Amino acid sequence: MFDFEQDRIVAWIRDGGYASVALQLPEGLKVRAAELSDEISERTGASVAVIGLPCYGACDLYDHKGRFDALVHFGHSPIPSQGDDPTVLYIESRSDVGLGGDVEDAISGIPQRIGVLATVQYLGLIPDMVVILESTGRTALVGEGDDRICHPGQVLGCNCSAAEAVLGDVDAFLYIGEGDFHPLAVALGVGKPVYVLNPITTELRDMSQTRDRMLRRRFAAIESARLANSFLVVESRKIGQNRREEADRICAAIRESGRSACRVLLDEINPDALAAYRVDAYVNTACPRIAMDDSARYGKPMLTVTELEIALGLREWADYEFDQIRPAPVRLS
């Protein structure tokens, strides 16, 4: 179902003369890790190791320098603002699924002007979807994202700039993919209807209720943090999630409000990593989805950067804004 491009990987390793290679896969693709490791090692003669650490995206790129000659990163596209490393090969693991004949019926009720989006595995379906939409008399637009986005129409869990690029010219967005993680970023970020088309089942879903449930939870977290006197400001060491300048700004804003701010630098952000700190609330400057999707796991309110501004009275709830990660990341030494 997903293309792992083994021939391309083998040729790249041979051409580069790499003797040791690390493979980095997200959780959903690790079921193929042993098979890929065996095949690549056998065909190239290289020493191959699988990185067993969690992997959430290209923002979570493993630092292989000094341990391996090269890194093959599966399941994500490059993030242009992170720069180009010739010893890293990105394998996007595109899906081979096509759009079924009943797609036109599934989308019959959506508005006339549509922005088309997808996660990286289904980007190849965007041109076909544009043809289908236009055959029904609709206008279909595909936006170019900022320097964090590699492909037109691509959505990340922390960045919906491809949707923002056509926001004024569409009535709604159609996202091709599975699950809620990526389309929820769009639903929170653009303020217009977002529909999800599962290309495998051709089921169409409206993200409005999911978006509203998330916003209710975020409102509750903000209200709980309004009375906090001490905050732990969390900064990530991951190359694509480090926002040092935002952490600086947020610490200053907290202290100017007469409250205390302790700053912590982490590789992995989870409840155990934060449990030892005696504070009233957390502020996450790393991936905003840690605060939003995983909030129930934490015993204290965890806010995004923009949510903290509401808690401090620097922004109104009516001006709620999804905390996107914009280019360019801070490079860590």
N, C-alpha and C positions, 0 to 999 in steps of 0.2 A: 504493500500500500504506500509506503514511503520510500523514496529513492535515496539510498545512502552513497551513491556514486563511488563505489569501490574502485572501479578502474581509474577514475580521476585521482583518487587518493593515492593509489599505488604509483601512478605515473609521477605525481608531485613529490612523493617521498624519494623515488629513484632519481628524479631530476635534481633534487636538492641535495642528494647524498646524505640524507639524515640517518644516523645510526640509532637514535633513540627518539621515540615519538609518544606523546601523551594523547589520549582520547578523552574528550570532555563531552558528556551527554546530559541532557535534562532528564529528570526522573522518568518521564513517560517513554523515553527511548532506551533506557538502560537495559531493558529486556534483550536488546540486540548487542549489548556491549561485548560479551564473551565471544560471540560469533564473529563480530567485526575484528576484535583483537587477534583472534586466531588467523583469520584470513589475511589481514594486513601483514602480520608478522611472517606468515608462511610465504607470501608473494614478494615481500621486499627484503627479508632477512633482517629487518630492523627490530630492535628491542621495543616492545609496545606495552604501555601500561595504561590502565583506565583510571581516570581521576574519580575517586569515590565520593568526593564532597558534593553537597547539593549544588545544583546549577539552575539558576533562574532566568538566564538570558545572556546575551552578549555583553551586558553590563557587568556580568559576573565572570568575565574571562579569567581563566586560570593563569597565574604568572609562572610560566614554565622555564623561564630563563635560569640557567645554572644547574638545572636538573634534567632537562630534555632538550634535544636539538630543535624540536618542532612540536606544534600542537595542532590537532584536528578538532575543531569545535562543531558539534552537530546541533541541528534543530533551530538555529537562529541565523539571521543575516548579520553582516558587519554593521557596526554603528560608525558612520563616517567620521563623526567628530572625535572619535577615539584614536584616529590615525590608522595608518596601514603598516602592519608588521609582516614582512615577507615570510616569516617562519610560522605564521598562523594561517591555516586553511579553514574556511567556513563552508560547511556542508549544510545547506538549508533543509534538506530532507523533505522536498516537495512531495505532495500527495499526487497519486496518479488517478484520483477519482475525477469523473466528469459530471457535468450538470445533466440531470435526468430530464426526460421529456415533459414531466409534470411541473417543472419549475414555473412556467408561465401561469399555471393555475394558482400556485402557492403565493405568487406575488401580486395577484389580481387586485387586492385591496389597498396596496400602498400608494402614496401620493405620486404626482406626475414628475416632479423634479427630484432626482435621487442622486446622492453621492454614494459611490461604490467603494467599499473597503474590504480588507481581508487580513487575516494573519498570514505569516510568511508561507506556511504550508499550502495555502490555497490561493496565493497571488496569481497563479497561472489561470485561474478561472475568471479573473476580472474581465479580460477582453470578451469572453463568451457571454458573461452577464450583461455587459454593456450592449452587445448586439441584441440580446433578448429583450432588454428594457426598451431599447429604441424601436424594436419591431412592434412593441405595444403602444407606440406613440409617446413614450416618456422621454424626458431628457435625462441622460446619465453622465455624470461628471466624476473624474478620478483626480484627486488632488495630489500635489507634490508636497511632501512634508519638509521639515527643517533638516538641519545637518545631523540629526539623530536618527533619521529615517533613511533607509537604503533604497526603497522602491516606492514608486507611486501607489497610492492607495493603502500602503502598509500601516498597520496599527500596532503599537506596543502597549503594554499594560500601564506605562507611565507617560505616554506621549500620543496625542491624537492630532498632531499638527497637520497631517494629510487631510483630515476632516475639516479642520479650521480653514484650510486653504480655499475651500469651495463653500464655506458656510453660508455666505450671503446669496448664493446662487441656487440653493437646493431647499426643499421643504422637509426632507428627511434623509436618513442614511440607511443603506442596506449593507450589512456586514456578512461576509461569507466565512463560515467557520463553525466551530463547535464550542460549547461552554459559554460562560458569562464573563470570564476574566478580561479579555480584550474589548469586547463591545461595551462593557460597563464603563471603561475608561472614556469611550466616546460619549456614552449617554450622560456621564457626569461632566464632560468637558465642553459640550457644544450647545446644550440646551434645546435640542430639537429631537424629534422622535428617531429612535434607532431600532431597526428590525434586524433580526438574526436569521439567516438562512443556513440551515445545516445541509451541506451539499450531499451528504450521504443519504439522509432520510427525506430531504426536501421539506422538512418541517420549517415553518416560519413562526418566529416568536417576536413579540413586542417587548422591549426592555424597560418600558415605563414603570411597571410595578417593581421590578428589581432595583431600578434607580431610586424610586421613592423609599423603598425599605432601607437602602443604604443611607440615604440622606437623613432619615429619622434616627438611625443609629449614630450618625455623625453629629447630629444636633444634640443628642443625649450626652455624647462624649465631651463636646464643647462646654455644655452647661455644667457638667461635673468638674471640669477643669477651671471654671471661672474663679472658684474660691481657693485654688491651689496657691500656696506660698513658695513652693520650691519645685523646680523643673529639672529633669534630666534631659539634656539635649544630645540626641544620638546622632553620631556621624559615622558613615560607613567608609571602610578602607577600599572597597571594591572600585575599580577604575571607572566604571560607568555609573556609579551611584554616589560618589563622593561629591558633596557640595559644601566645601569648606567655607566659602564666602557666605552662603546662606546660614550656616551654623554660627559664624561670627555675628551676622546681623541679628539673628534670633536671640542669641545670648545677650546682646546689647539691649534689645527691646525688652526682654524679661527683666533685666536689671534696672532699666529706666522706669519700669512700672513699680519698682520697690520690692521686687521678689528676687529670689536667688536662682541662679542657673549653674548647674554642674554639667560639664561636657565630657562625653565618653566616646572613644573611638573603637569601633568593633568591626570584626570580619563577619560574624554571624549574629543577627539580631533575633533574639527569642526570649521568652519569659525567664528562663534560667539565667541568661546573661545579664538581665536587668534586676533580678530579685534582690541582690545585695544592697542596692542603692536606696538610702532613706530619703525619698522625695515624694511629693504629692502627685506628680503627673509626669508623663514623658512627652517629648516632642521628637518626631522622627524626621531627619533631613535626608535620609536615604530613600529607597524606593517608597513612594507614598502608599503603595498597596499593602505594605507591612502594617501600617497603622489602620488602614481601612478594612481590609479583608480579614485580618487576624486579630482585631481588637478584642474579641471575646476571650482570647487566650491570656490577656494581661489583667492583672488584678487592680491596675490603676488606669486612669484615662490615658490613652495615647493619641496624640494629635499630629496632623500634618502641619507643614509650615503655615499654610493659609488659614487653617483652623485655629492655630495658636493666635493669629492676628485677631480673629473674632473673639477668642477668650480674653484677650488683653484689651478689647475695646478699640482696636485699631482698624477694624473692618466690621461691617454689619453682616448679620446672617443673610440678609437679602442679596448681599454681594458675594455669597459663597462661590468659591472658585476651586476647581479640581487642581491639586498641586502637581503639575507636570514637571518632569525633569527636562530641562532645555539644554542645548549645547552651550558651551563645551564643558566636559568634565575636567576636574582638577587632576593633573597627573601626579601620582604619589611616588616619592623616591624610595 
